[in-house]
């Protein structure tokens, strides 16, 4: 599979699953702008030329546009608007290795670069593989999440070779038009722990001071009744895309994104549907923190509030597993990474032989991290653990029942399949659990097993209600409600040297309903 085929296959799969095949069809036909840059692997060489006044301005006011000339071979682009960009970790001054935002049409209407009006040249100082932005944006696109595309370019600043850069498509009307009928809605800039509960900066839009859509979503996520919260959220948020957006942030270990850090995201107000859509940004540090679980504690206010709703949390789990099973196929993705890396290495051999010497090794490490992450998450979500990850199975003491409140009946039962079940039934509002206490050595552990539910109704005003696995004094990482057939559950935790005794908990807290925990499948595993 060539680079083009891999990308088309990934995007087509994701878009068809998400019900938006138009982008995949355009991509297959080759009618999207800059297909040579983003699909065919063209890496252009750009020479940026600035006047003395422009250089002085960028040194004193780096984020204010100045006028530049850009040369690509014999092709000359004049009256180009350019400024410096970057966050706390990636920003570099003009005389170092700066990153740029480049707008070809701002002062010269109709002028485009390979069909693009606006783009970014990222210095990739936090990603020495130059792969993270490109590969992860393609993965988001495959999942049905609107994402600007990425490629590469060699950048020269007035004869000073800056080196290889990551070229990223700008979020403008041209980009928005691929996904939305109305391209004049507000585009909100999410960074530095900003959120919908605060006033957000607007990058573009017809009514840039308008914040009512954000306020409506902020009000929706504050609704204490979870069922009413779900209804309110769906009125102002494209929930299906949001679930895919968060699922992908977690899959690619985007620790500096919206879900885990309220950073590096955009929100577009789709006025045609009257819903907000979250877009990924700043994907240069992905697949680095492999210990992020499938259900980590959420920091982003919308993610935190949405996944407190058991129905939404279950849809999130199902979507993650669907993406890992049906969309993000490990082998073609790994092949695609290798081909992109080979293309990059050919350029590095010409412009920076020293960097080229170790480049393929770094790219190979990135590829292995992707494979390990996708395989590991898939096992986690399907309730199976890798013998390589969790090789030591711990012997458990007997499980003891504990009624914490209300009319709760607890007993062991023998199933038709010969398995033993730990049964908890709440006849009214109540809480009951099965517990096992044991001493553990410091390390990382996973409690896992199968659970079945019938008629479990959450307790109003009790954020801890639901069915799940945990340890004492910790919350469920995933809680269930309603009616469910046998479903895998996992709970990951760490034991520190100062606290070795742990109490494992299989719990039901609800207004009513029953849960069965399959004792035959309940096990505690220690990570290697």
C-alpha positions in Angstrom: 0.0 0.0 0.0 1.5 3.4 -1.0 1.2 6.6 1.0 -1.8 7.7 -0.9 -3.6 4.4 -0.6 -3.0 4.2 3.1 -4.4 7.7 3.7 -7.4 7.2 1.5 -8.1 3.8 3.1 -7.9 5.3 6.6 -10.0 8.3 5.8 -12.6 6.4 3.8 -13.1 3.9 6.7 -13.4 6.6 9.3 -15.8 8.8 7.2 -18.0 6.0 6.2 -18.4 4.9 9.9 -19.1 8.5 10.9 -21.7 9.0 8.1 -19.6 11.7 6.3 -18.3 10.0 3.1 -17.9 13.2 1.1 -14.4 13.9 2.3 -13.2 10.4 1.5 -14.9 10.6 -2.0 -13.1 13.9 -2.7 -9.8 12.5 -1.5 -10.1 9.4 -3.6 -10.9 11.6 -6.7 -7.9 13.8 -5.9 -9.9 17.0 -6.0 -9.0 18.4 -2.6 -6.4 21.2 -2.6 -2.7 20.3 -1.8 -3.1 16.6 -2.5 0.5 16.6 -3.7 1.6 17.8 -0.3 -0.6 15.7 2.0 -1.1 12.5 0.0 1.7 12.1 -2.6 4.5 13.0 -0.3 5.8 16.2 -2.0 8.2 18.1 0.3 8.7 21.5 -1.2 11.6 23.8 -0.4 10.5 27.3 0.7 12.7 30.4 0.9 11.3 33.2 3.1 12.5 36.7 2.3 11.9 39.7 4.7 12.6 43.3 4.6 14.7 44.9 7.4 11.5 46.5 8.7 9.7 43.1 8.7 12.6 41.4 10.6 12.6 44.2 13.2 8.8 43.9 13.6 9.0 40.1 14.1 11.6 40.5 16.7 9.6 43.0 18.7 6.1 41.9 18.0 6.5 38.3 16.8 2.8 37.4 16.6 1.9 40.4 14.4 1.7 39.8 10.6 4.4 41.3 8.4 4.8 41.1 4.6 7.2 38.6 3.1 8.1 37.1 -0.3 8.3 33.3 -0.5 10.1 31.4 -3.3 9.4 27.8 -4.2 11.9 27.1 -7.0 11.0 29.4 -9.8 7.6 30.2 -8.4 7.5 33.5 -6.4 4.7 34.4 -4.0 4.6 38.1 -3.1 2.6 40.1 -0.5 2.5 37.1 1.8 1.4 37.7 5.4 3.7 35.9 7.9 4.1 35.9 11.7 5.7 33.7 14.3 3.7 31.0 16.2 4.1 28.4 18.9 3.3 27.6 22.5 5.5 27.7 25.6 7.3 24.5 24.5 7.7 25.2 20.8 8.0 29.0 20.4 11.3 30.2 19.1 12.5 33.7 18.2 13.2 34.8 14.7 17.0 34.4 15.0 16.6 30.8 16.3 14.4 28.2 14.6 11.0 29.9 14.5 7.6 28.4 13.5 5.4 30.4 11.2 1.8 31.1 10.3 1.6 32.0 6.6 -1.4 33.5 4.8 -1.0 33.8 1.0 -4.3 35.4 0.3 -4.7 38.0 3.1 -3.0 40.8 1.1 -3.2 39.2 -2.3 -6.8 37.9 -2.9 -6.8 34.7 -4.8 -3.2 33.9 -4.2 -2.8 30.3 -3.0 0.0 27.9 -2.3 -0.8 24.5 -3.9 -4.4 25.4 -3.5 -4.1 26.5 0.1 -4.7 30.1 1.3 -3.4 29.6 4.8 -0.9 27.2 6.4 1.5 26.8 9.3 5.1 25.8 9.3 5.8 24.0 12.6 9.4 23.7 13.7 8.7 20.3 15.3 11.2 20.9 18.2 9.1 18.6 20.4 8.9 15.8 17.8 12.2 14.7 16.3 10.4 12.1 14.1 8.4 14.8 12.2 5.6 12.2 12.1 3.3 12.8 15.0 1.2 15.7 13.5 0.8 14.1 10.1 -0.1 10.5 11.3 -2.4 11.6 14.1 -4.3 14.1 12.0 -5.0 11.4 9.5 -6.1 9.1 12.4 -8.6 11.8 13.6 -9.8 12.2 10.0 -10.3 8.5 9.8 -12.4 8.6 12.9 -14.7 11.2 11.4 -13.3 14.2 13.3 -12.6 17.2 11.1 -8.8 17.7 11.2 -6.5 19.9 9.1 -4.0 17.8 7.2 -0.2 17.8 7.6 2.8 17.3 5.4 6.4 18.5 5.3 8.6 21.3 3.9 12.2 22.4 3.9 12.4 26.1 5.1 15.1 28.6 4.3 15.1 32.0 5.9 17.0 34.4 3.6 19.8 31.9 3.0 19.9 30.4 6.5 18.7 26.8 6.3 16.2 26.2 9.1 15.7 22.6 8.2 12.8 20.2 7.9 9.4 21.6 9.1 5.9 20.1 9.5 3.5 21.9 7.1 -0.1 22.1 8.5 -3.2 23.2 6.7 -4.8 26.3 8.2 -8.3 26.3 9.6 -10.1 28.7 7.4 -13.3 28.8 5.3 -11.6 26.6 2.7 -11.0 23.9 5.3 -14.4 24.4 7.1 -16.2 24.0 3.7 -15.2 20.4 3.5 -17.3 19.6 6.6 -19.9 22.3 7.1 -22.5 24.0 4.9 -22.0 27.3 6.8 -18.4 28.4 7.1 -19.1 31.7 8.8 -19.6 30.4 12.3 -17.2 31.3 15.1 -14.0 29.4 15.5 -13.0 29.4 19.2 -9.4 29.0 20.3 -8.8 26.6 23.2 -5.5 26.9 25.0 -3.8 27.2 28.4 -6.6 25.7 30.5 -9.4 27.7 28.7 -12.8 26.1 28.5 -16.4 26.7 27.6 -17.2 27.8 31.1 -15.1 30.9 30.4 -15.1 33.5 27.7 -13.0 32.1 24.8 -10.9 33.9 22.2 -12.5 33.9 18.7 -10.1 33.3 15.8 -12.6 33.8 13.0 -16.3 34.1 12.4 -19.1 36.5 11.2 -20.1 37.5 14.8 -16.8 37.2 16.7 -18.1 38.6 20.0 -20.9 36.1 20.1 -20.5 33.5 22.9 -24.1 32.3 23.4 -23.4 28.8 21.9 -20.6 28.3 24.4 -22.8 29.6 27.2 -25.5 27.1 26.3 -23.1 24.2 26.4 -21.7 25.5 29.7 -25.2 25.6 31.1 -26.0 22.1 29.8 -23.0 20.4 31.5 -23.9 22.0 34.8 -27.3 20.2 34.8 -27.3 18.0 37.9 -29.8 15.4 36.6 -27.8 13.2 34.3 -30.6 12.3 31.9 -31.6 15.9 31.5 -27.9 16.8 31.1 -27.6 14.3 28.2 -30.7 15.9 26.5 -29.3 19.4 27.0 -25.8 18.6 25.8 -27.1 16.9 22.6 -29.0 20.2 21.7 -25.8 22.3 21.6 -22.9 19.8 21.1 -22.3 17.4 18.2 -22.1 14.6 20.7 -21.2 11.8 18.3 -18.2 13.7 16.9 -17.3 14.8 20.4 -17.2 11.2 21.6 -15.0 10.3 18.6 -12.8 13.4 19.3 -12.2 12.4 22.9 -11.7 8.7 22.0 -9.0 9.7 19.5 -7.3 12.1 22.0 -7.0 9.2 24.4 -6.0 6.6 21.8 -3.1 8.7 20.6 -2.1 9.7 24.2 -2.7 13.4 23.5 -1.8 14.3 27.1 -1.7 18.0 26.2 -5.1 18.2 24.5 -8.6 19.0 25.7 -9.6 15.9 27.6 -6.5 15.7 29.8 -5.2 19.3 30.0 -7.7 21.8 28.4 -5.1 22.8 25.8 -4.6 22.5 22.1 -8.1 22.4 20.7 -10.5 24.4 18.6 -14.3 24.6 18.7 -16.3 25.5 15.7 -19.9 26.7 15.9 -21.7 24.9 13.1 -24.6 27.3 12.7 -26.4 25.1 10.2 -26.8 22.3 12.8 -26.7 24.8 15.7 -24.1 22.6 17.4 -20.5 23.0 18.5 -17.8 20.7 17.1 -14.4 20.1 18.8 -11.3 20.0 16.5 -7.8 18.6 17.4 -4.7 20.8 17.5 -1.1 20.6 18.6 -0.6 16.9 18.0 3.2 17.0 18.2 3.7 15.0 21.4 1.4 12.0 20.9 2.1 8.4 21.8 4.6 9.5 24.5 2.7 8.7 27.7 1.6 5.2 27.1 0.2 4.7 30.6 -2.9 6.8 29.8 -5.9 4.4 30.4 -8.9 4.1 28.2 -11.0 5.8 30.8 -8.7 8.4 32.5 -9.9 11.2 34.8 -11.1 13.9 32.5 -9.9 17.5 33.0 -11.9 19.3 30.2 -15.2 20.4 31.6 -17.3 19.1 28.7 -15.5 15.7 28.7 -15.8 15.4 32.5 -19.5 16.2 32.6 -20.5 14.1 29.5 -18.8 11.0 30.7 -20.4 11.2 34.1 -23.5 10.1 32.2 -23.4 6.3 32.0 -25.0 6.1 28.6 -22.5 8.5 27.1 -19.6 6.7 28.8 -20.8 3.4 27.4 -21.0 5.0 23.9 -17.5 6.3 24.4 -16.2 2.8 25.3 -18.0 1.3 22.3 -16.7 3.9 19.9 -13.1 3.4 21.2 -13.4 -0.3 20.6 -15.0 0.2 17.2 -12.2 2.5 16.1 -9.5 0.1 17.3 -11.2 -2.9 15.7 -12.6 -1.5 12.4 -10.8 1.7 11.5 -7.2 1.9 12.9 -5.8 -1.2 11.5 -2.3 -1.6 13.0 -0.5 -3.3 10.1 -1.5 -0.8 7.3 -1.0 2.1 9.7 2.5 0.9 10.6 3.3 0.5 6.9 2.1 4.0 6.2 4.3 5.4 9.0 7.3 3.6 7.5 6.7 5.0 4.0 6.3 8.5 5.3 9.4 8.2 7.4 11.4 6.9 4.4 10.3 10.0 2.4 11.4 12.3 5.2 14.7 10.5 5.5 15.5 11.0 1.9 15.2 14.8 2.4 17.2 14.7 5.6 20.0 12.9 3.9 20.4 15.9 1.6 19.9 18.8 4.0 21.1 17.3 7.4 23.1 14.1 7.0 23.9 14.1 10.8 20.2 14.0 11.7 19.5 11.4 9.0 21.9 8.9 10.6 19.6 8.2 13.6 16.3 9.3 12.0 14.9 5.9 10.9 15.6 4.5 14.4 13.6 7.3 16.0 10.8 6.8 13.4 10.8 3.0 14.1 10.4 3.7 17.8 7.4 5.9 17.1 5.9 3.2 14.9 6.4 0.6 17.7 4.7 2.9 20.2 1.7 3.2 18.0 1.4 -0.6 17.6 1.8 -1.1 21.4 -0.7 1.5 22.2 -3.4 0.3 19.8 -2.9 -3.4 20.7 -2.8 -2.6 24.5 -6.0 -0.4 24.4 -7.9 -3.0 22.4 -7.1 -5.7 24.9 -8.0 -3.4 27.8 -11.4 -2.5 26.3 -12.2 -6.1 25.4 -11.3 -7.3 28.9 -8.2 -9.2 28.0 -4.8 -8.5 29.3 -1.5 -9.0 27.5 0.8 -11.6 29.1 3.7 -9.2 28.2 2.0 -6.3 30.1 0.5 -8.1 33.0 2.3 -11.4 33.4 1.8 -12.0 37.1 -1.6 -13.1 38.3 -2.1 -12.4 42.0 -3.9 -14.9 44.2 -7.0 -13.4 45.8 -8.4 -14.0 49.2 -12.2 -14.8 49.6 -14.7 -12.1 48.7 -16.9 -10.8 51.5 -20.2 -9.0 51.1 -20.8 -5.6 52.6 -24.1 -3.7 52.7 -23.4 0.0 53.1 -27.0 1.3 53.1 -30.6 0.5 52.1 -32.4 -2.7 51.2 -29.7 -4.7 49.5 -29.5 -8.5 49.2 -26.2 -10.2 48.4 -25.3 -13.8 47.8 -23.1 -16.1 45.7 -24.9 -17.9 42.9 -24.0 -20.8 40.6 -24.6 -19.9 36.9 -25.7 -22.3 34.2 -22.2 -22.3 32.7 -20.7 -23.5 36.0 -19.3 -20.1 36.8 -19.8 -18.5 40.3 -21.5 -15.1 40.4 -21.3 -12.4 43.1 -24.8 -11.1 43.1 -26.0 -7.7 44.4 -29.6 -6.7 44.3 -31.0 -3.3 45.5 -34.7 -3.5 46.1 -34.8 0.2 46.7 -32.1 2.9 47.1 -29.0 1.3 48.5 -25.4 0.3 48.1 -23.7 -3.0 48.4 -20.3 -4.4 47.5 -18.2 -7.5 47.5 -14.7 -6.8 48.9 -11.3 -8.6 49.1 -8.5 -7.2 51.2 -4.8 -8.0 50.5 -1.3 -6.6 50.9 0.5 -5.8 47.6 4.1 -4.9 46.8 4.6 -1.5 45.1 3.8 -1.5 41.4 1.0 -1.1 38.9 -2.0 -3.4 38.9 -5.2 -4.2 37.0 -8.5 -5.6 38.5 -10.6 -7.1 35.7 -13.7 -9.2 35.2 -17.1 -9.6 33.6 -20.3 -8.0 34.9 -24.0 -8.2 34.0 -26.7 -5.6 34.9 -30.5 -5.6 35.1 -32.6 -2.5 35.7 -29.9 -0.5 37.5 -31.2 3.1 38.0 -28.8 5.8 39.2 -29.4 7.6 42.5 -30.2 11.3 42.0 -27.8 13.5 43.8 -25.2 10.7 44.2 -22.4 11.1 41.8 -20.9 7.8 43.0 -23.9 5.7 41.9 -23.6 3.0 39.3 -22.0 -0.4 39.0 -18.2 -0.9 38.6 -14.9 -2.1 39.9 -12.5 0.0 42.0 -10.4 -0.1 45.1 -11.4 1.5 48.4 -11.3 5.3 48.5 -11.1 5.5 44.7 -13.9 6.3 42.2 -15.0 4.0 39.3 -12.9 4.7 36.2 -16.0 3.4 34.3 -19.4 2.9 35.8 -22.4 1.1 34.2 -26.2 1.5 34.5 -29.4 0.1 32.9 -29.6 -3.3 31.4 -26.4 -4.9 30.0 -25.3 -8.4 29.1 -22.0 -9.7 30.2 -19.5 -6.8 29.8 -15.8 -6.7 30.5 -14.6 -4.2 33.1 -11.1 -3.1 34.2 -9.7 -0.9 36.9 -6.1 0.1 36.9 -4.3 1.4 40.0 -0.8 1.9 41.4 0.5 0.8 44.8 3.1 3.1 46.4 5.7 2.1 49.0 3.9 4.0 51.8 0.6 2.1 51.4 0.6 -1.6 50.6 -2.8 -2.8 51.9 -5.5 -2.6 49.2 -9.2 -3.4 49.3 -10.7 -4.5 46.0 -14.4 -3.6 45.5 -17.1 -4.9 43.2 -20.0 -2.5 43.8 -23.6 -1.5 43.1 -24.9 1.9 44.3 -28.3 2.7 42.8 -32.0 3.5 43.3 -32.7 -0.1 42.4 -31.6 -3.0 40.1 -29.2 -5.9 40.2 -25.6 -6.7 39.2 -23.7 -10.0 38.8 -19.9 -10.1 38.9 -18.4 -13.3 37.4 -16.1 -14.7 40.1 -14.5 -17.0 37.5 -13.2 -14.1 35.5 -12.4 -11.7 38.4 -8.6 -11.5 38.6 -5.9 -9.1 39.8 -2.8 -8.8 37.5 0.5 -7.1 38.2 2.2 -5.2 35.4 5.7 -6.1 34.4 
